[in-house]
């Protein structure tokens, strides 16, 4: 009898579980909510990284710019004192002028060289994979190593560049000792470093263009230049916008390692970019509050330049913005 009663109790429990309301089984997410949850989980690491390593330091830097900070960690509120000092600092404005010249030359040259290399390595020729790797290789090398290498090559007395010039019957140059040449050398080295990276980006954009467009252009009698102007360039607008934006931001905020090793801001502050001058004030003289003020101003300039680029390029859209 006991076994029969046990079977009846189990049957009753199973029936009760089967007839339990759906609300007691836990919430059931819709497909849209599951997609949102999956997207949030994928984005969480990047968002957390941006908050910890970008957003929070920027906020702290802005807050620090209102203080006079000594090297021993004492803080004194001075309000806009650091910004007033920045406005009256001729060395800072000289560094801003040099940065402007650096960006105006570097970005167009880097853009054109990278696009040309992208068009070149797109061709199906023997050994092209080796050439792509060789062109991309400088980008993965540390800028410190690049600076040491080119400082050796451009040395006035023993550098390989001047030796080659003398062997050809030409006079050697003081590449890194002349204010008129040093900035050009820095720009040339930076183009050499970065061109492989942007070449790969342009190459990916070029490979996304359907081959049927080129075949149709050839049937219409279009030559290589006409194909580039009517097919390649219009369809490459999003990629071009990305390269232009990223290279501009990199030019304004990057290059510190290379400048530090290659020229140390010289000669006569001829290569002292704004980012290098800020570094000097912070870690050379312990002026952390003043450096934070200049850094905040530089970020503001970068945002303004990015907004202008976005405005005039319409964000790389295919339409004409109408």
C-alpha positions in Angstrom: 0.0 0.0 0.0 2.8 2.4 0.8 4.3 2.0 -2.7 1.0 2.7 -4.3 0.6 5.9 -2.1 4.1 7.0 -3.1 3.3 6.6 -6.8 0.2 8.6 -6.3 2.1 11.4 -4.6 4.7 11.6 -7.4 2.0 11.7 -10.0 0.2 14.5 -8.2 3.5 16.5 -7.9 4.2 16.0 -11.6 0.7 17.2 -12.5 1.0 20.2 -10.3 4.4 21.1 -11.8 3.0 20.7 -15.3 0.1 22.9 -14.5 2.2 25.6 -12.8 1.7 29.1 -14.3 4.4 30.3 -16.7 5.3 33.3 -14.5 7.0 30.9 -12.0 9.3 29.5 -14.6 11.4 32.7 -14.7 11.3 35.6 -17.2 11.5 34.8 -20.9 13.4 37.4 -23.0 12.2 38.4 -26.4 14.5 38.1 -29.4 15.1 41.8 -29.4 16.1 41.9 -25.8 18.4 38.9 -26.3 20.1 40.8 -29.2 20.5 43.9 -27.0 22.0 41.8 -24.2 24.4 40.1 -26.5 25.5 43.5 -28.0 26.0 44.9 -24.5 28.1 41.9 -23.4 30.3 42.3 -26.5 30.7 46.1 -26.1 31.3 45.9 -22.3 35.1 45.3 -22.4 35.7 48.2 -24.9 33.3 50.5 -23.0 34.9 49.7 -19.7 38.4 50.2 -21.2 37.4 53.6 -22.6 35.9 54.7 -19.3 38.9 53.6 -17.2 41.8 54.6 -19.6 40.3 57.5 -21.5 37.2 59.2 -20.0 38.3 59.1 -16.3 41.8 60.4 -17.0 40.4 63.2 -19.2 38.1 64.3 -16.4 40.8 64.2 -13.9 43.1 66.1 -16.2 40.6 68.9 -16.6 40.1 69.0 -12.8 43.9 69.1 -12.3 44.2 72.0 -14.7 42.7 74.3 -12.0 45.4 73.5 -9.5 49.0 74.4 -9.0 50.7 71.1 -8.4 54.2 70.7 -7.1 56.4 67.7 -7.6 55.8 66.7 -4.0 52.0 66.3 -4.5 50.8 69.5 -2.9 47.7 71.0 -4.6 46.8 74.7 -4.6 43.6 76.0 -6.2 44.4 78.7 -8.7 41.3 78.6 -10.9 42.0 79.8 -14.4 45.6 80.7 -13.6 47.1 77.9 -15.7 45.0 78.9 -18.7 46.1 82.5 -18.3 49.7 81.4 -18.2 49.2 79.3 -21.3 47.8 82.3 -23.2 50.9 84.3 -22.4 53.4 81.5 -23.0 55.2 82.2 -26.3 56.9 78.8 -26.3 53.6 77.0 -26.1 52.2 79.0 -29.1 55.4 78.3 -31.0 54.8 74.6 -30.4 51.3 75.0 -31.6 52.5 76.6 -34.8 55.0 73.8 -35.4 52.2 71.3 -34.7 49.9 73.0 -37.2 52.7 72.9 -39.9 53.4 69.3 -39.0 49.8 68.3 -39.4 49.2 70.2 -42.6 52.2 68.6 -44.3 52.0 65.1 -42.8 48.4 64.3 -43.3 48.1 65.0 -47.0 51.4 63.3 -47.8 50.6 60.3 -45.7 47.1 60.1 -47.3 48.5 60.2 -50.9 51.4 57.8 -50.3 49.1 55.3 -48.5 46.5 55.5 -51.2 49.1 55.0 -53.9 50.6 52.0 -52.2 47.1 50.6 -51.7 46.4 50.8 -55.4 49.9 49.3 -56.1 49.6 46.3 -53.9 46.1 45.6 -55.1 47.6 44.3 -58.3 47.9 40.6 -58.7 51.6 40.2 -59.2 54.1 37.5 -58.1 55.4 38.0 -54.6 52.9 40.8 -53.7 52.3 39.3 -50.3 55.9 39.8 -49.5 55.8 43.4 -50.6 52.7 44.1 -48.5 54.4 42.6 -45.4 57.5 44.6 -46.0 55.6 47.8 -46.3 53.5 47.1 -43.2 56.5 46.0 -41.1 57.7 49.5 -39.9 54.3 50.1 -38.3 54.7 47.2 -35.8 58.2 48.3 -34.8 58.4 50.5 -31.6 58.8 54.2 -32.3 61.7 54.2 -30.0 63.5 51.7 -32.1 62.5 53.6 -35.2 64.0 56.8 -33.7 67.2 55.2 -32.8 67.5 53.6 -36.3 66.9 56.8 -38.2 69.1 58.9 -35.8 71.9 56.6 -36.8 71.1 56.8 -40.5 70.8 60.6 -40.5 73.9 61.3 -38.4 75.9 64.1 -40.0 79.3 62.4 -39.7 78.7 58.7 -39.8 75.1 58.4 -41.1 74.5 56.1 -44.0 72.5 58.8 -45.8 75.4 61.3 -45.9 77.9 58.6 -46.7 75.8 57.7 -49.8 75.6 61.4 -50.8 79.3 61.8 -50.5 79.9 58.7 -52.5 77.7 60.3 -55.2 79.8 63.5 -55.1 77.3 65.5 -53.1 77.8 67.4 -49.9 76.3 65.9 -46.8 73.6 67.7 -44.8 73.0 68.2 -41.1 69.6 66.5 -41.3 68.8 66.6 -37.6 70.9 69.7 -36.7 69.3 72.2 -39.1 66.0 73.8 -38.0 65.0 73.9 -41.7 65.5 70.2 -42.2 64.8 68.5 -38.9 61.0 68.9 -39.0 61.0 67.5 -42.6 63.0 64.5 -41.5 60.5 63.8 -38.6 57.6 64.0 -41.1 59.4 61.7 -43.6 60.1 59.1 -40.9 56.6 59.3 -39.6 55.2 58.7 -43.1 57.6 55.8 -43.5 56.2 54.3 -40.2 52.5 54.9 -40.8 52.1 54.4 -44.5 51.8 50.6 -44.2 49.0 50.7 -41.8 46.9 53.1 -43.8 47.9 51.2 -47.0 46.1 48.1 -45.5 43.0 50.1 -44.7 42.9 51.5 -48.3 43.5 48.0 -49.6 40.5 46.6 -47.7 38.4 49.5 -49.1 39.5 48.9 -52.6 38.8 45.2 -52.4 35.2 45.9 -51.4 34.5 47.7 -54.7 32.7 45.2 -57.1 34.7 44.3 -60.1 31.6 44.7 -62.3 31.9 48.5 -62.0 35.4 48.4 -63.6 34.2 46.0 -66.3 31.4 48.4 -67.2 33.7 51.3 -67.2 36.1 49.5 -69.6 33.2 48.8 -71.9 32.4 52.5 -72.0 36.0 53.1 -73.0 37.3 54.5 -69.7 41.0 54.5 -69.1 42.8 53.9 -65.8 42.5 57.6 -64.7 38.9 57.8 -65.7 38.2 54.6 -63.8 39.9 55.9 -60.7 38.0 59.3 -60.8 34.6 57.8 -61.6 34.6 54.5 -59.8 37.4 54.1 -57.3 37.4 57.5 -55.7 33.6 57.9 -55.1 33.3 54.4 -53.7 36.3 54.9 -51.5 34.8 57.9 -49.6 34.1 56.1 -46.3 37.6 54.6 -46.2 39.1 58.0 -47.1 37.2 59.7 -44.4 38.4 57.2 -41.8 42.0 57.5 -42.9 41.8 61.3 -42.9 40.2 61.5 -39.5 42.5 58.9 -37.8 45.7 60.3 -39.4 44.8 63.8 -38.3 44.1 62.8 -34.7 47.4 60.7 -34.7 49.3 63.7 -36.0 48.0 66.0 -33.4 48.4 63.7 -30.4 51.1 61.3 -31.4 54.8 61.3 -32.3 56.1 61.9 -28.8 58.3 58.8 -28.7 59.9 59.6 -32.1 60.5 63.3 -31.3 62.0 62.4 -27.9 64.5 60.0 -29.4 65.2 61.5 -32.8 65.5 65.3 -32.0 64.5 65.8 -28.4 62.5 68.8 -29.6 65.5 70.5 -31.2 67.3 72.1 -32.8 66.2 75.5 -31.4 62.8 74.0 -30.5 62.3 73.4 -34.3 60.6 70.1 -33.7 59.0 70.8 -30.3 55.4 69.7 -31.1 52.7 70.7 -28.6 52.5 67.2 -27.2 56.3 67.2 -26.6 56.1 70.6 -24.9 53.3 69.3 -22.6 55.4 66.3 -21.8 58.4 68.5 -20.9 56.3 70.7 -18.6 54.8 67.7 -16.8 57.7 65.3 -16.5 60.6 67.6 -17.0 59.6 70.4 -14.7 56.9 68.9 -12.6 54.2 71.4 -13.8 51.4 68.9 -13.8 48.6 71.4 -13.4 50.0 73.6 -16.2 50.5 70.5 -18.4 46.9 69.4 -17.8 45.6 72.8 -18.9 47.6 72.7 -22.1 46.5 69.1 -22.7 42.9 70.0 -22.2 43.3 72.8 -24.7 45.0 70.5 -27.2 42.1 68.0 -26.9 39.6 70.9 -27.6 41.6 71.8 -30.7 41.6 68.2 -31.8 37.8 67.9 -31.4 37.3 71.2 -33.3 39.5 70.0 -36.2 37.7 66.6 -36.2 34.3 68.4 -36.4 35.5 70.5 -39.3 36.7 67.4 -41.2 33.4 65.7 -40.5 31.5 68.7 -41.7 33.4 69.2 -45.0 33.6 65.5 -45.9 30.0 64.8 -44.8 31.3 61.9 -42.8 32.4 60.0 -45.9 28.8 59.4 -47.0 28.1 58.4 -50.6 25.4 61.1 -51.1 26.0 64.8 -51.5 24.4 65.7 -48.2 21.2 66.9 -49.8 
